Amino acid sequence: MDMRHLRCFVAVSEELHFGRAALRLHLTQPPVSLAIKELEQELGVTLLERTSRRISLTRAGEDALRDARAILAAADTMRRRAREAAHGLMGSLSIGFISLPAYSFLPKTLRSFTENNQRVKVTLQEGTTDQIVHDVESAILDVGLVFRIPDLPGALNSRLVHAEPLVVALPETHPLAAGSRVALERLSNERFLGFERHQGPLMFDAIVATCMRHGFSPKLFPARQMHTIVSLVSGGIGVALVPGSVQALHREGVVYRNMKGEKTIVETIAVWRRSDDSPLVKALLTHLPKVNQRVAHFGAS
């Protein structure tokens, strides 16, 4: 068994197509097929069910895929640490993030980190909490900055790095825009702009739960991006509940007001693999904000 066998197996398992896997590996199809056959012979099990129409993993293949990913991730970590030991703190660090940190702490964090680690190449990937958590667990990303979720995989460590309340975004011409605080129940007949649940389930749930605690079920109007939500508010399409740091967008025609009564707090955490003791990950963590006390919250994503 060698790394070539494992890389071919992982690629075919994820693509479920030999041709696409070969393209991804910059190989032709025959050596990919041969690598899978040799791996199956060495392990003494069938990893893939093949028919003329489709490819699927066997139960043994599903178990082997988890092990193969872990072995490849460990090999990559070994190579990276060897280079770092030979040349000092250098290499590459991939960070996944939801949009919220970009409005709050991420720019300052990246500036201080890169100034202190000029030989480190940082790559950024924006996404949803679910996707980023999956990619960190699968070693596609090194660190994720995501909303707190209740069922974080056991393979990941986490640390609270940011907490902030939801605020009300209103068109500046709205009758309630004149006050400094808004009684949310007075917006019960308004259209609430926000993510659809499949795009941001935890943020969706936070908004709905907040409205329900104020005595009504919100009339929801979907939008895909935070800046789109704010733009639609500025156009008078509706109102929105957004994390406080979104105020950094400074969109003309929009005002932000605190809610009267109980606050809904959204929390951002950093996640990384427990098995990853890379000095680059440790260095990044020292540059992230430190939140000493965990506040009462309703998680979001």
JOJO-V14411 format. One record per pair of residues at least 6 apart in sequence whose C-alpha atoms are under 7 Angstrom apart, sorted by the first residue. I is the first residue (numbers start at 1). J is the second residue. Records with the same first field share a line. If there is no record, write none. Layout:
I: J  J
This chain:
1: 39
5: 35  36  39
6: 68
8: 32  35  36
9: 36
10: 65  68
11: 21
12: 18  21
13: 57
15: 21
16: 55  56
17: 55
18: 29
19: 29
22: 28  29  32
40: 46  47
46: 58
47: 57  58  60  61
48: 55  56  57  58  61
49: 55  56  57  58
50: 56
69: 138
73: 139
80: 91
81: 278
84: 90  91
90: 119  120
91: 119  120  121
92: 120  121  122
93: 121  122  123  142  280
94: 122  123  124  141  142  143
95: 123  124  125  141  142  143  144
96: 124  125  126  127  132  141  143  144  145
97: 125  126  127  144  145  146
98: 126  127  128  129  145  146
99: 126
103: 245  246  248
104: 245
109: 287  288
112: 287
113: 284  287
129: 146  147  301
132: 144
133: 144
135: 141
136: 142  143  144  272  273
137: 155  156  273
142: 272
143: 270  271  272
144: 270  271  272
145: 268  269  270  271
146: 268  269  270
147: 267  268  269  299  300  301
148: 267  268  269  299  300
149: 299
155: 273  274
156: 271  272  273  274
157: 271  272  273  274
158: 269  270  271  272
159: 269  270  271
160: 268  269  270  291
161: 268  269  270  288  289  290  291
162: 267  268  269  289  291
163: 265  266  267  268
164: 243  244  265  266  267
165: 243  244  263  264  265  266
166: 241  242  243  244  264  265
167: 241  242  243  244  256  257  258  259
168: 240  241  242  256  257  258  259
169: 239  240  241  242  254  255  256  257
170: 177  233  239  240  254  255  256
171: 233  234  236  253  254  255
172: 253  254  255
176: 182
177: 255
180: 257
181: 257  258  259  260
182: 257  258  259  260
183: 259  260
184: 214  259
185: 214  215  216
188: 216  218
190: 219  238  239
191: 219  220  221  238  239
192: 218  219  220  221  238  239  240
193: 220  221  222  223  229  238  239  240
194: 220  221  222  223  229  240
195: 204  222  223  224
196: 204  222
197: 204
200: 301
201: 301
202: 299  300  301
203: 300  301
206: 298  299  300
207: 241
208: 217  218
210: 264
211: 217  218
223: 229
231: 251
232: 238
233: 239  254
234: 252  253  254
247: 256
264: 297  298
265: 296  297  298
266: 297  298  299  300
267: 299
